[in-house]
């Protein structure tokens, strides 16, 4: 039996390979926590002129459970990506302008290293077959390209791209 072309795409997008690196497991895909951290940061970016944004409002706008979002925001606060303000007018704010946050720095707060393969993982891991492996140069080039895109893309870029898309430019 063969699957339709779209089924292959869905199959490959749903795979989440994990493998041990040191004491932790390492995932090849960006998790929902990473994606939702980006959504949270973008939400704050779009409300930046309105002062603090309440977590409850972001949870409703992004259709996410508030308790789940609290866990994500806690990581962002610890990493000093967002400021938390208590009180009746409290909430969350970006600590810098959207143009000053890269997608890579935000994702790494929740995901750690974003290497596409354990072979090029940056945390004290050296692939034992690196010298004889024909695939290693591929993983290395893919890692460089992936990180280059993530480090050159800012929150402001994402906002601008979406606005251009909506305008049909």
C-alpha positions as a printed NumPy array, in Angstrom:
array([[ 0.   ,  0.   ,  0.   ],
       [ 1.311,  3.485, -0.851],
       [ 0.324,  6.609,  0.962],
       [-0.682,  9.84 , -0.795],
       [ 2.092, 12.442, -0.988],
       [ 0.468, 14.622,  1.718],
       [ 0.45 , 11.655,  4.106],
       [ 4.22 , 11.388,  3.864],
       [ 4.527, 15.07 ,  4.736],
       [ 2.273, 14.63 ,  7.783],
       [ 4.139, 11.474,  8.815],
       [ 7.553, 13.146,  8.72 ],
       [ 6.341, 16.289, 10.497],
       [ 4.955, 14.186, 13.337],
       [ 8.162, 12.254, 14.038],
       [ 9.992, 13.367, 17.16 ],
       [13.266, 11.494, 17.488],
       [15.015, 11.721, 20.826],
       [18.415, 10.418, 21.801],
       [20.575, 10.677, 24.918],
       [23.288, 13.312, 25.059],
       [25.017, 13.248, 28.409],
       [22.376, 12.991, 31.127],
       [19.573, 14.542, 29.065],
       [17.514, 13.495, 26.08 ],
       [17.885, 15.577, 22.98 ],
       [15.053, 16.257, 20.532],
       [15.401, 17.012, 16.837],
       [12.187, 19.007, 16.642],
       [11.249, 22.293, 18.183],
       [ 8.69 , 21.439, 20.834],
       [ 5.366, 23.113, 21.491],
       [ 7.021, 24.908, 24.427],
       [ 9.454, 26.596, 22.04 ],
       [ 6.743, 27.471, 19.538],
       [ 4.5  , 28.85 , 22.285],
       [ 7.355, 30.896, 23.755],
       [ 7.661, 32.544, 20.346],
       [ 3.889, 33.13 , 20.249],
       [ 4.042, 34.715, 23.708],
       [ 6.929, 36.987, 22.768],
       [ 5.186, 37.992, 19.533],
       [ 2.   , 38.731, 21.455],
       [ 3.938, 41.059, 23.78 ],
       [ 5.614, 42.637, 20.743],
       [ 2.265, 43.469, 19.205],
       [ 1.035, 45.033, 22.481],
       [ 4.27 , 46.853, 23.329],
       [ 2.691, 50.32 , 23.333],
       [-0.061, 49.32 , 25.734],
       [ 2.043, 48.69 , 28.829],
       [ 1.895, 45.382, 30.656],
       [ 0.051, 42.456, 29.122],
       [-1.812, 40.073, 31.42 ],
       [-0.982, 36.379, 31.131],
       [-4.696, 35.532, 31.114],
       [-5.213, 37.717, 28.027],
       [-2.329, 36.127, 26.143],
       [-3.59 , 32.649, 27.071],
       [-7.033, 33.509, 25.674],
       [-5.661, 35.149, 22.514],
       [-3.286, 32.263, 21.799],
       [-5.755, 29.567, 22.911],
       [-3.333, 28.119, 25.464],
       [-3.924, 26.912, 29.028],
       [-2.848, 29.631, 31.458],
       [-0.966, 27.216, 33.768],
       [ 1.007, 25.852, 30.799],
       [ 1.845, 29.375, 29.649],
       [ 3.006, 30.249, 33.19 ],
       [ 5.705, 27.564, 32.927],
       [ 6.941, 28.964, 29.627],
       [ 6.887, 32.553, 30.865],
       [ 8.806, 31.562, 33.99 ],
       [11.699, 30.415, 31.772],
       [11.578, 33.669, 29.795],
       [11.585, 35.764, 32.979],
       [14.563, 33.818, 34.383],
       [16.396, 34.319, 31.087],
       [15.629, 38.062, 31.336],
       [13.709, 38.144, 28.062],
       [10.557, 39.58 , 29.652],
       [ 9.814, 41.723, 32.7  ],
       [ 7.144, 40.756, 35.202],
       [ 5.254, 43.501, 37.042],
       [ 2.94 , 42.754, 39.958],
       [-0.221, 44.578, 40.886],
       [-3.513, 45.613, 39.365],
       [-1.814, 47.112, 36.288],
       [ 0.805, 44.38 , 36.238],
       [ 1.616, 41.763, 33.669],
       [ 4.474, 41.132, 31.279],
       [ 6.526, 43.343, 28.99 ],
       [ 9.445, 42.834, 26.657],
       [12.74 , 44.039, 28.087],
       [13.967, 45.139, 24.643],
       [12.492, 46.134, 21.306],
       [11.249, 43.271, 19.064],
       [14.092, 43.993, 16.624],
       [16.567, 43.137, 19.394],
       [15.35 , 39.558, 20.033],
       [16.403, 36.737, 17.745],
       [14.257, 33.668, 17.264],
       [17.292, 31.562, 18.193],
       [17.795, 33.179, 21.606],
       [14.113, 32.724, 22.471],
       [13.972, 29.088, 21.368],
       [17.186, 28.236, 23.233],
       [15.608, 29.436, 26.506],
       [13.216, 26.491, 26.31 ],
       [14.863, 24.073, 23.893],
       [18.559, 24.306, 24.668],
       [20.811, 23.479, 21.714],
       [18.997, 23.446, 18.363],
       [21.389, 21.185, 16.434],
       [19.703, 18.985, 13.801],
       [21.699, 15.91 , 14.874],
       [23.49 , 14.691, 17.968],
       [26.639, 14.592, 15.834],
       [26.888, 18.385, 15.909],
       [25.38 , 18.98 , 19.342],
       [27.373, 21.707, 21.092],
       [27.3  , 20.5  , 24.713],
       [30.559, 18.645, 25.302],
       [29.571, 15.867, 22.909],
       [32.022, 14.669, 20.297],
       [30.781, 12.165, 17.758],
       [33.06 ,  9.127, 17.869],
       [32.578,  8.461, 14.153],
       [33.069, 12.046, 13.042],
       [36.27 , 11.406, 11.084],
       [34.937,  8.404,  9.16 ],
       [31.298,  9.47 ,  8.758],
       [30.194, 10.515,  5.286],
       [27.089, 12.232,  6.708],
       [28.889, 14.43 ,  9.228],
       [29.544, 17.269,  6.745],
       [25.8  , 17.332,  5.97 ],
       [24.85 , 17.657,  9.661],
       [27.497, 20.306, 10.146],
       [26.295, 22.384,  7.163],
       [22.666, 21.952,  8.198],
       [23.516, 23.046, 11.746],
       [25.3  , 26.156, 10.485],
       [22.431, 27.055,  8.14 ],
       [19.748, 26.457, 10.768],
       [21.513, 28.525, 13.4  ],
       [22.271, 31.272, 10.907],
       [18.571, 31.62 , 10.069],
       [17.543, 31.527, 13.733],
       [20.158, 34.112, 14.734],
       [19.41 , 36.488, 11.858],
       [15.624, 36.357, 12.259],
       [14.157, 38.715, 14.842],
       [10.698, 39.064, 16.343],
       [10.324, 42.224, 14.272],
       [11.12 , 40.237, 11.11 ],
       [ 8.307, 37.798, 11.919],
       [ 5.893, 40.682, 12.467],
       [ 6.952, 42.418,  9.257],
       [ 6.717, 39.217,  7.201],
       [ 3.179, 38.575,  8.439],
       [ 2.105, 42.168,  7.74 ],
       [ 3.494, 41.952,  4.197],
       [ 1.742, 38.608,  3.74 ],
       [-1.582, 40.126,  4.869],
       [-1.095, 43.096,  2.531],
       [-0.36 , 40.729, -0.342],
       [ 3.062, 42.241, -1.036]])
